[in-house]
Amino acid sequence: MKTICFAGGCFWGVEEFFSRVRGVVSTKVGYANGHKDNPTYEEVCRNNTGHAEACLVEYDPELITLPELLRKFWSIIDPTLVDQQGPDIGNQYRTGIYYLDEADLPTIIASRDEEQKRYEKPIVTEIEPLRCFWDAEEYHQKYLKKNPGGYCHIKLN
């Protein structure tokens, strides 16, 4: 199994989207690449922790490749927006691809460069190693499965 971390605005929709992808084994939402240990949702929302709302995606590379996952990720975000996706605005809603395996970096960069051809504005999605990931509170995990009518900025159908 392999793991990658995606930040694409509100983590509820990102998690639900990837949980439906064949080859994805598990998903978990949390707070990535900030500077405060074990932050709460309220702290992250105050924009002073440096964390992005993110989703850890564990996948089986025999069933889905990293390039395929990246294409799916690009399809659900606007990578040219700074600190915003849909109506959600704030540093925690920035977009990012946070990798755990340095060998994935060339594939991620190639994917970003290919995606850039679709936009006139530059892509601002962060591409960095995953420095830290703190699990979000339990009520955020699988939120849209527990609350099917809940808010989501991503088209899931």
MOCORWO-V276573 format. One record per residue. N is the residue number from 1. RES is the residue in one letter. SS is DSSP state (alpha for helix, beta for strand, coil for the rest). Layout:
n=N res=RES ss=SS
n=N res=RES ss=SS
//
This chain:
n=1 res=M ss=coil
n=2 res=K ss=beta
n=3 res=T ss=beta
n=4 res=I ss=beta
n=5 res=C ss=beta
n=6 res=F ss=beta
n=7 res=A ss=beta
n=8 res=G ss=beta
n=9 res=G ss=coil
n=10 res=C ss=coil
n=11 res=F ss=alpha
n=12 res=W ss=alpha
n=13 res=G ss=alpha
n=14 res=V ss=alpha
n=15 res=E ss=alpha
n=16 res=E ss=alpha
n=17 res=F ss=alpha
n=18 res=F ss=alpha
n=19 res=S ss=alpha
n=20 res=R ss=coil
n=21 res=V ss=coil
n=22 res=R ss=coil
n=23 res=G ss=coil
n=24 res=V ss=beta
n=25 res=V ss=beta
n=26 res=S ss=beta
n=27 res=T ss=beta
n=28 res=K ss=beta
n=29 res=V ss=beta
n=30 res=G ss=beta
n=31 res=Y ss=beta
n=32 res=A ss=beta
n=33 res=N ss=coil
n=34 res=G ss=coil
n=35 res=H ss=coil
n=36 res=K ss=coil
n=37 res=D ss=coil
n=38 res=N ss=coil
n=39 res=P ss=coil
n=40 res=T ss=coil
n=41 res=Y ss=alpha
n=42 res=E ss=alpha
n=43 res=E ss=alpha
n=44 res=V ss=alpha
n=45 res=C ss=alpha
n=46 res=R ss=coil
n=47 res=N ss=coil
n=48 res=N ss=coil
n=49 res=T ss=coil
n=50 res=G ss=coil
n=51 res=H ss=coil
n=52 res=A ss=beta
n=53 res=E ss=beta
n=54 res=A ss=beta
n=55 res=C ss=beta
n=56 res=L ss=beta
n=57 res=V ss=beta
n=58 res=E ss=beta
n=59 res=Y ss=beta
n=60 res=D ss=coil
n=61 res=P ss=coil
n=62 res=E ss=coil
n=63 res=L ss=coil
n=64 res=I ss=coil
n=65 res=T ss=coil
n=66 res=L ss=alpha
n=67 res=P ss=alpha
n=68 res=E ss=alpha
n=69 res=L ss=alpha
n=70 res=L ss=alpha
n=71 res=R ss=alpha
n=72 res=K ss=alpha
n=73 res=F ss=alpha
n=74 res=W ss=alpha
n=75 res=S ss=alpha
n=76 res=I ss=alpha
n=77 res=I ss=coil
n=78 res=D ss=coil
n=79 res=P ss=coil
n=80 res=T ss=coil
n=81 res=L ss=coil
n=82 res=V ss=coil
n=83 res=D ss=coil
n=84 res=Q ss=beta
n=85 res=Q ss=beta
n=86 res=G ss=coil
n=87 res=P ss=coil
n=88 res=D ss=beta
n=89 res=I ss=beta
n=90 res=G ss=coil
n=91 res=N ss=alpha
n=92 res=Q ss=alpha
n=93 res=Y ss=alpha
n=94 res=R ss=coil
n=95 res=T ss=beta
n=96 res=G ss=beta
n=97 res=I ss=beta
n=98 res=Y ss=beta
n=99 res=Y ss=beta
n=100 res=L ss=coil
n=101 res=D ss=coil
n=102 res=E ss=alpha
n=103 res=A ss=alpha
n=104 res=D ss=alpha
n=105 res=L ss=alpha
n=106 res=P ss=alpha
n=107 res=T ss=alpha
n=108 res=I ss=alpha
n=109 res=I ss=alpha
n=110 res=A ss=alpha
n=111 res=S ss=alpha
n=112 res=R ss=alpha
n=113 res=D ss=alpha
n=114 res=E ss=alpha
n=115 res=E ss=alpha
n=116 res=Q ss=alpha
n=117 res=K ss=coil
n=118 res=R ss=coil
n=119 res=Y ss=coil
n=120 res=E ss=coil
n=121 res=K ss=coil
n=122 res=P ss=coil
n=123 res=I ss=coil
n=124 res=V ss=coil
n=125 res=T ss=coil
n=126 res=E ss=beta
n=127 res=I ss=beta
n=128 res=E ss=beta
n=129 res=P ss=beta
n=130 res=L ss=coil
n=131 res=R ss=coil
n=132 res=C ss=coil
n=133 res=F ss=beta
n=134 res=W ss=beta
n=135 res=D ss=beta
n=136 res=A ss=coil
n=137 res=E ss=coil
n=138 res=E ss=alpha
n=139 res=Y ss=alpha
n=140 res=H ss=alpha
n=141 res=Q ss=coil
n=142 res=K ss=coil
n=143 res=Y ss=alpha
n=144 res=L ss=alpha
n=145 res=K ss=alpha
n=146 res=K ss=alpha
n=147 res=N ss=coil
n=148 res=P ss=coil
n=149 res=G ss=coil
n=150 res=G ss=coil
n=151 res=Y ss=coil
n=152 res=C ss=coil
n=153 res=H ss=coil
n=154 res=I ss=coil
n=155 res=K ss=coil
n=156 res=L ss=coil
n=157 res=N ss=coil
//
